[in-house]
Amino acid sequence: MHEQNDSGRGVRIGNFSGFYGDRSDSINELLDAGVDYLTGDYLAELTMLILRKNQMAGRPAYAAGFISQLRPVLGRIAEQGVKVVCNAGGLDPLGCAQAIRELCADLGVSLTVAAISGDDLLDQLPRLIAESNDLLANLDTSASFEVPADEVLAANAYLGAWPIVRALERGADIVICPRVTDASLVIGPAAHHFGWSPGDYNRLAGALWAGHAIECGGQVTGGNYSFFHEEGPLGIPPMPVAEIFEDGTSIITKSVAETGLVSTDTLTAQLLYEVSGPLYYNPDVIGDLRTVRVTQVGDDAVRLSGAVGYAPTTTAKLSVCFEGGYRNSITIGLTGGHLEQKLEWLRTQVDQVLTHADEFDGYRWTVVGPRDPSNGGIDDATALAIITARSSKAEAVGRRAFTGAITQLGVSSIPGCYFVGPPQAERSAAVQWPALVDKTRITAVVHLPGQDDEVVEWPEVSIAQPVIPIHVPEPPRIHDATAATIDVCLGDLFGTRSGDKAGLANVGVWARDDQAYAWLLGYLTVERFRLLVPDAAGLRIDRHAIPGVHGINFVIHEFLEQGTASSTLVDSQAKGLGEYVASRKIQVPAFLLGRSAEEDPRAVSVGTLDIGQRSAITG
């Protein structure tokens, strides 16, 4: 059991999908736990590209798997009076809504299904480009947009929560959204349930953080958790539930008691996931992460409180996706000793046979392993060389000129040479281009069967008011050059989590008590981070202290090149980057070792913040 909020029972919102392909049995799990709303997030930026290509091939441009997922549970949803809000609509929310209506008719279930549209700005793109290339300047690099409109595959603005609120007000049981911010799927039901107004920024910010906490499903209930080894068996972490209260505070729990974990650490990890600085931009509110308090209030129950929100800007994020040429890769096995000499010879041979290498605009060798070339089994003595190339010309990275040319070396190359799989043909790549667009160019519409379509205007806001953070002293920093030090892995003391947005990678690092955080603030500078992550050499790195959760967030620009859909990195979403940072050896004062996590009030830093959005990361 966990403590109740003074406001009484809140609205229980359970998220059943963190990505397109998440567990199909998750809805039943949440219905068993008891929720008022089910939310589902399907739309990673790469997913929009996949759906667009589906559309071009005559296949559904929405998350068709959602229809199959609904079939066995639709009767329970209707019987329990649970409402559903999800972004499975993708590029065709009206088509998705109609498919669900047909499913309802087939099953004899009576539910009102609404669709929201208005995010798709592809038709407006020629006019935006004609007005000025600077209107679509890259949000991360400030580069002008130079791509002809007819080469763009998708251009989708991030809608907010108020169209969802309006659909629910008009009686919708299921709301099918297109591209909306992930947290809006939670803000909308909470705002509707409590009757919040667009100016209730602190309450909206509280729901924003609750939405951010649960949007990735099991990632807040023990999945992707860097301190997993300190716990017992976590099994398959269950789906999360956010119980949100009228004042905007929330308690995060999970749907199944026997598996997973909800703790201040799992919450902190998720709060730092895919954020940039302390300000988290949503089209309805700007959340200030420095103000958030994370408190354990029971077994697998954590309260989020203290959220402060500010009026949103007059712009919304626009994600533009266009063809980025072609890419291909091949994996070669290297076994046993003399690895460096084998790689040197192999590189010389590959350079000789790749006759189109001058047409590459991306080329990378990644060598993984070996674990121990002298002891253990064959797996321990094996390394894999993954060779990846990208080009605007398909033939340059095709089977004949690239993968086939390399496999022809098979019996004329290094001893023990083998290839993991046959030579593959090239695959199309795409570029994700983050920009901002004025909200006046975005018109959200709510569609309900048998009713007139309704345009939902953006709420009137004032941004003349500056961001004024709560005035609390900045946490101290420990600088003691005389203290005895011990070599440890960074992850022995500090948690990490990493993620991506377009070409950005972010790494959140957090401490578990005041003293460790004071030391971390003084130690982990941008310069030292560069030493820990040599792959980031030459790239811009932003560092943001977020004392409310004892965290520091590093944002590495262009680490993922032009985004996951075209990156030559093996880990094209930077999922493992945080664990890499955790594995780096550092020297820490001996007095930090042996300390256990303690519950303590977390300080909030001060400072003047620029309210203008400067990052592709959006809440």
N, C-alpha and C positions, 0 to 999 in steps of 0.2 A: 504493500500500500504506500501511497505517497500523500504528502500534505495537499489539502485543498486550498485554492486561492480564495481570498476574502470575498471575491466577486461571486462565489458559488460555482456551480457547474458551468464549464465552458462548452464550446462547440468542438466536437472531436472530428479531426480531419486525418484520414489515413491515406498515405501515398502508395499506390500499388505498382508503379513503374518508374524506374530511374532512367531508362533508355529503351529504345526500340529493340526488343530481344530479351528484356528482363523476364523473370520467372512468370510462367503462365498461370500458376496456382495461387498467386498472391491475393487476388480479390477475395476468395473464400476465406483466406487467413484473416483478413481485416474484417470481414463480415462476422466471423466468429468472435473477434475481439470486441466488436460493437463500435461503430462509427456513425457519424451523421452525414459525412461527405467522403467520397472516394475521389482522389485526384490521381492523374497519371501523366507523366512527362515522357514523351516519345522523341522530341525533336532536338537532338544534337545538331550542330551546324552542318555536319557531314550528312545527316539524315535528309536534310532539305535537298541536297544535291541528288541523293539516291532517289527520292520521290520525284524530282523533276525528270530524271532519266526514265523512271517508270512511266510517267505521264507521256513522254515523248515516244515510248514504245507501246502505248495503248493500254498500259496497266494502271491500277488505281494510284492516284497521287496522294493518298492518305495512308495511315498506318492500318493496313487491312488486317493485320494480326490482332488488332483490338477487337474486331467483330467476332473473331473466333474465340477470343478470350472472354467476351461477354456472354456467349451462347449458354454455357452451363450455369451461369450465375445470375442471369437477368431476372429470373423469377424471384430469387432471394432478394435482389436489390429492390424490386417492386414491393415485395411482402414486408420488408423491414423499413420501407420509406426512406432509403438512403439515396442521396443525390450524387450525381457523378459529374465531375468537371475535369476535362482532359484536353490535351492539344493534339490528339490523334488525327485531327482534321488536316494537318499538313498543308499541302497546296490545294486541297479540295475539301474544305470543311462541309460544304453543302452536300457533296457526294457521300461523305462519311456519315453525315446525319441521316441521309435518306437510306443508306444501307442499314443503319440501326433501326429506323422505323420499319423497314421490311422485316428485320429480324424479330422485332416486337410483334408484328402481325403474324409471323410464322409460328411464334411461341404462344400466342394468345395473351400477351402481356400489354397492359395499357400504361404507357409512359410518354410524356411530352418531351420531344427531342428538339433542342434549339441548336442553331449553328451561328457562329460569328465569322464575319469576313471583314476585309479592309486592310489587311497587312500587306497584300501583294501589290507592289508598286512597279512591277515590270513594265506595264503600259506607260507609266509616267517617266520612265527612265530617259527616253529620247529628249523629252522636254527639260529634264533636270540637267542632262549633259549639255544641251544647247545653251542653257542659261549660263552655266559656268562649270568647268571641270572642278573648281574648288568647292562647289557645293557637295561633292562626293569625295572630298579629301580623306585619305586613309586616317582613321582615328588614332592609329598607333605611330605611323611614320610621317604623317602630314603630306605624303605624296599625292599629287593630283591624279584624278581618274582619267586614264587615257584609252580606255577600252571602248570600241564602238558598241552601241546599244544592242545591235543585232547579234553580238557574240556573248551577251549576258544570259545565263541560264535561269537565274532567280534573283529577285530583289525583294526582300521581305522586311518590313518594319516590325519592331517589337511592340505589340499592343499591351495595354495595361489591364487593370482589374475591373474598371467600371462597366464595360460591355458585359462582362460575366455577371456583375451585380444586376444589371438591367434584365438579362435573360432569366435569372432566378426570380426577380420581382414579377416577371410576366408569367411565371408558373412552370418554367422548365424543370424537368426532372434530370435530364442529361444535357450538358452544355458541351458542344464540340467546338473547340477553339482551333484557330490556325496558329501562326507564330505569335505567341505572347511570351512575356518574360516568365521564366520558370516559377518564380515566387507569386506571380499574379494568380496562378491556379489556386493558391491558398488564401491570398489577400481577398480575392473576390468573395468566396463563401463566408469568410469572417466578417467582412464589411457588410454583406447582406444580412447575416444572422444578427448582428448587433446594431444595425442601422447607422453605421459610421458615416460621417460626411467626408467629402474630399479634403477638407482642411484638418482632419484629425490625424495630423502627421505622426505624432508619437505612437498612437494605436496602430496606424498603418505600418510604421517602421517595425513595431513588435511582430506583426503578422508577416512582414517581409523576412525577418530573421527566422521565424518559425518555418516559413516556406522554404527558405534556403537550407534550413537544417534537414528537412525531410525530402527535398526534391530528388535526391539521388538514391532513394530507397534504402537498402541495406548498408549503404556507406556510412550511415550515422548510427547503426545498431551493431557495429563490430566489423563490418567489411572495410577493407583497405585501411586497417587501423595499425599504426606503427608499433604500438605496445601490446599487440596481440599475444606475444610470447609470455607476457606476465599473467595472462588469464588461463583458466581451464579451457577445455574444448569449447569452441564457439559454434560449431556446427555450421549450418547455413543461416546467417543472420536474418531475422524476420523483417517484415516491413514496419516502418515507423508510424507512430501516431502523434500528432500534435493536438493537444487540448488547449485551445486558445480562449482567453477570457476577455471580458468586456473592456478591460483596461489595456489590452494589447499584450499582456504577459502571456506566457504559455508554459506548458509542461510537456516535454518530449518523452514518450514511452515507446514500447514496442508491442507488436501484436501477439507474440508467442513468448511465454515466460521461460521455456526450457533452453532456448538457444540465443546466441547473440549477447550483446552488452550495450547498455546506454549509461554513459558516465560523463563527467565533466570533460574528460579527455576525448571521448568520441564526438562530443558536441563541438569542442574547440577545434578539432581536426576539420570537421565539416564547415564550421564558420569561416575558417581560413581557406577553404577550398575554392579555387577559381575566383578570388577577389583580387583587387589591386591595392588601393590605399584604404584609409579608414572610411571613406565615403563610398557607399554602394548605391549605384544609380538604378532606379526603377522609374518608369514613366509616371508613376503616381506619387512617389515619395523618394527622398534620398535618406538612406539609413546611415547612421554614424556608429560604426562598429566599436569605437572606443567606449561607448556608453553601455554596452551590453554586459550584463552580469550572468554568469553561468554557475548554478548552484545545485548540488545534489540534494534532492528532497525525499528520496526513498530508493528502494531497490529498483534499478533500471528506470529511474525517473529523474529528469533534470529540468530545472526551471530556467527559462530565459526571461530576464527582466531588465528594467532600466533603459529600454530603447528610446532614443531620441531621433526624431525625424525632421526633415526640412522640406520645404516646398520643392517640387520637381522643376527641372528646367523646361524650356519651351521646345526642346528637341527630343527625339527618340532615336534609339539605335536602329540602323539600317544594315542588314547583312546582304551583301551583293556577292553572287557566285558566278564565276565565268570560267570558260575552258582555260586550262593551264598547261596544255600540251599532253604529253604521254610519259609514263614511267614504267620501269620494269626492274626486276631484281632476280638474282640467282644466288643460291647458297652452296658453298663448297666446304666439304669436310676435310679437316687436317688433323691427323692422329699421331700421337707420340712426340718424340723430341725434335730438336732443331726447328722450332716453330718460326723463329725470326728469319732464318735462312729460307725456309719454305715459302714464307710470305713474300720475301724479297724476289725470289725466282718467279713465283706466281704473278706478282704485280708486273714484272718485266714482260712475261708472256701475254698477259691480258692487255697491257698497253699496246703490244704489237698487233694483236688481232682486232682490236676495236678501231676500225678504220673511220668510224663516224664520230669519234670522241670530240672532235672540234665543234660538233653540233649540239653537244650536251650543254644544258644550262644548270644542271645539278648532277653531281657525281660523288658517291660516298662509298667507302669501304668500312664495314663494321665487323670487328672480330670479337667473338664471344667465346670465352674459355681459353685454355683448358683449366679444369679445377686442380688437377695434380697429374702432370704428364709422366711421373715416375712411379706412382703408387696407385692402388685401387684398380677398378675395372676399366674397360675400354671407354666408357662414357667419361670417366674422370680424366682421361688422357686426350680427349677430343676437343678441338676448337672448331668453330664454324665461322667462315668468312662470308659475309653477306654483302654482295656488290649491287648497288642500286644506282640507276641513272634516270635522268629526266631530260626531255627535249621537246621542243615545239614541233618536231618532225617525227611522225610515228615510225618511219623506217629506221631512224637512227637508234632507237631503243627496241626495235622489233626482234622477233625470234631469229631472223637470218643474221642481222648485223650485231646483235648484242648477246642474248642468251645462247643462241645456237653457235655463234662464233666462239664463245668461251667453252662450251661443252665439247667442241672439236679438239680441245687440248687434252682430253681425258687420259689417253695412254701416253701422252708426250709431255707430261707435266710432273709435278712433285710426286714423290713416293706416297702411295696410299690415297691418291686423289679420288674423290667421289663427289657426286652431285646429289643434293637433296631434292629429288623430283626431276621431272623432265623439263627441258627448256620451255619457258612460257612466252606467249605473245604479249605485246605491250598492252597496258591499260590506260584509259584516259585519266588525266589528272585535272584537278580544278583548283581555282584560287578562291579563298574566302577573303572578302574585302570588307572590313568594318568601316562604317561611316555614320554620320548623324544626318537626320532629316528633320525639317521643321514639322511640328505636329499639325500645322494647318494643311499639310499635304496628305494627311492620313485621315480617312473617314471610316470608322468602325460601324458595322451594321449588324443588328441582331435579326435573325430569321427564325420565325416560328410557323409551323404549318397552320394554315387557315387564318393567319393574322397578317396584317401589313408589316412589311419590313420597317425597322426603326433605326435611324441614324443615332448613334450615341456620341454626343459632342465631348471633347476633352473638357474637364473641369477648368474653370478660370482660376488661375493661380497668380500670385505675385512673387517674383524672385528678386525684388528690390531689397528685401531683408537679407542681410549677410548671415552666413553661417557663424553662429556664436557658440562654441563648445562650452560645456560645463567647466568651470574654473576649479580644477583640482591639481595640486602640484604634480609635476612629472616624476615618475619613479626614479629612485637613485640608481646610479651606475657604479659598479665595483671596479676600481682600477688599483689592483694591488700586485705590483710587479715582484714583490718579495715573497709572496705566498708560495708554498711548496705545491708543485703541480704533478699530475698523473696523466699518462696517456690513456685515453678512452676513445671509443667511437662516439661521435656526436649523438647518435641515437640511443646510447646508453642512458643519457640524461634528458634528452630533448625529443619531443615528438616532431614529426614532419608529415606533410602531405603536399602533393603537387597536382597540377592540372593544366588545362590549355584553354585558350580562347583565340581563335584565328591563329596568327603567328606567334602569339605570346605564350610563354610558360610561366607559371607562378609556383613558388615554393614557400609554403608557410612553415615556420619553425616556432614551437612554443615550449615554454618552461612550465613546471608544475608547482612552483612556489615563488614567493617574492625574491628570495635571495638568489636563486638560480636565474631568475629573469633579470635582476639587476646586473649579474655578471654577463649574461647573454647580450644585453643591450650594449655593454662596453666592448665586448669581444667580437661579435659577428657583424662587422662592417661590410660594406660593398667590396672593399679591397680583399678582405679575408675570404669572402664568399667566392670571389674570382679564383683564389688559390684552391679552394675546395672543389670548384667546378671548372676545370680548365676548358671544357667544351664551350663555355660561355665567353671565352677570350674574344675581345674586340667588339662585343655586343653591349648595348646599353642595358644597364641594370638599375632598377629603381628599388629603394629600400624604404619600407614603411613600418614604423613601430606601432603596434596595436596593443597598448597596455591593458585594455579591458579584459583581454583573454590571454595576457602574458605572451603575446605573439609578436613576431617580426615576419613581414611578408616581403619576398623578393619577386619582382616581376622582370623577366628577361625578355627583351624585345627581339623579335625575329629569330628566336631560338628554334622555332618550328618552321622557319622559312616563311612561306606564304600560306601556311595552314595545313591541317592534317591531311586534306585531300590531295595534296601535291608534295608533301614533305618527303625527303629522302631518308629521314631518320627511321630506324627500326621501331622505336617507341615514338610514333608520330603524334601522340597526345600527351607526352611527358608524364605519363602515369607513374613511371618508375623513378623519376628524377628525385623526388623526395626521399625515397629509400636509398638512392645513391648518396645523397648528402648525409643521410643518417649513418652511412657506413664509413664516412671519412674520419680519420684519426685527428683528434685535437688534444690539446693540453688544458686541463681544467684544474682549478685549485682543489687541493685535497679535501678542504672543508665542505665542498659541494657533494661529495660522494656519501652515499649511505642515507641521504635525506629522503623521506617519503613525502608523497604529495599531501599537502595540508589544505584544508578549506580556509580561505581567507578572503577578505574584501579586496577586490581588484581595482587598482587605481585607474584613473582616466587622465590622459595627457591633454595638454592645452595647445593652442596654436591657431594661427589664421589659416583657414582652408579656402582654396579656390573652388568655387562651386561648379565651375565649368567641367564637363566631362572630358577626360583626356585618355580614356582607356576603352578598349573594346569589351571589357568585362561589365556585364549588366545584370542586375538582379531580377 
